[in-house]
Amino acid sequence: MTTSRAASLKVDRSAKTLRELTLEKMREAIWGGYFKPGDRLIERSLCEQLDVSRSIVREVLRHLEAEGLVESDGHQGPVVATLTADQAAQIYEIRALLEGHAARTCAEKASPAAIKRLVALNAAIQADFKAGNFQEVLRRTTAFYEALFSEAGLTMAWEVVQSLNARINRLRVMTISSPGRNIEAAAEMNRIVQALQKRDPQAAQQASQEHVQRVAQIAAERLRESGVA
């Protein structure tokens, strides 16, 4: 086989598959309320709306069910999962414990370059927040916490967070759209990164947990307004 022919077989690893693109679109549709809790997700209708095959729709629905965004009803088939106030409270409790520990450990262990990267990621988050670019806020916030846990050496803890990330982002969409939240969130996140820069483990843990506690309050208020028990 010639070099040119071999090169043509190489997979473009930067390109997203149709399944990945469909999964992202469905996540965003659920997070944004296009599909509401309890809505039936009918395969034929989704194939038409998304312009993809039924096999892709089935794969995506199975993935969303594993993420907790979709649940199966024996009579109706897949429906958008309802995130209850109790479930949200448990998610925030887990976040406060794990993110607080990650912030504390990161303040102790992270390299100067890593701290600088976290500061830059936070600045980008706040710029997107101010611009109202909420999809980028979600993406960069996930990147911030992935870096935080990685630099703390807490890879298993990050796997736990990742398993909840679809539901965490569903809650984030609710909280980041609250009036004045961009200013409030910027102050909270700045306290975290400032503690990291000062290498103050206690302050980093406290700032991280206070941030989670605040968004838990906002989410509880939003869920009450929507009538979710």
Residue, then its C-alpha position, 0 to 999 in steps of 0.5 A: m500500500t502506498t503512503s498516500r493510500a494509507a494516509s487516506l484511511k486515517v480517521d479524523r479524530s477531531a470530527k464528531t460523529l452524527r451520533e455525538l452531534t445528535l446526543e448534544k442536540m438532544r441534551e440541549a433540547i432537554w436542558g433548554g426546555y424544548f422537551k419538558p419533563g414527562d414529554r414522550l420521546i417518540e422515535r419516529s418523530l425524533c427521526e424526522q425532527l433530527d433528520v437522523s436514522r432510527s438506530i441513532v435515535r435509539e442509541v442516543l435515547r439509551h445514552l440519555e437514560a444512562e445520564g438520567l435525562v430520560e426514563s423508560d415508562g413501561h406503557q409509554g416508552p421513553v419520556v423526559a425524566t423529571l428532576t425532583a427537588d429532593q434529587a437536586a438537593q442530593i446532587y448539590e450535596i455531592r457537589a459540595l463535598l467533592e468540589g470542596h475537597a478538590a478545591r482544597t487539594c488543588a490549592e495544596k498540590a497544583s502547579p503555578a501553570a495549572i493555577k494560571r489555567l484555572v484563572a484563565l478558564n474562570a475569566a472566559i466563563q465570566a466573559d461568556f456569562k456577561a455576553g449571555n452565551f450560556q452554552e459556552v458557560l456550560r462547556r467552559t464550566t465543565a472544563f474548569y472543574e475537570a481541570l480542578f479535579s485533575e490537578a488535585g489528582l482526584t480522577m475517581a471523584w471526577e468520574v463520579v461528577q461526570s456521571l451526574n454532569a448531564r443533570i448538573n448542567r440541567l440544573r445549571v441552565m435553570t440557575i444561570s438564567s436567574p436575574g443578576r446571577n452573572i454578577e453573583a456567580a462571578a464574585e463566587m468563582n473569583r473567591i475560589v480562584q483567589a484562594l487557589q492563587k493564595r494557596d489557601p486550602q481552607a479558603a478554597q474549600q469554603a469558597s467552593q462549598e459556599h458557591v454550591q450552597r448558593v446555586a442549590q438555593i436558587a435551584a430549589e426556588r426555581l423548582r418550587e416555582s415550577g411546581v416540582a415537589 
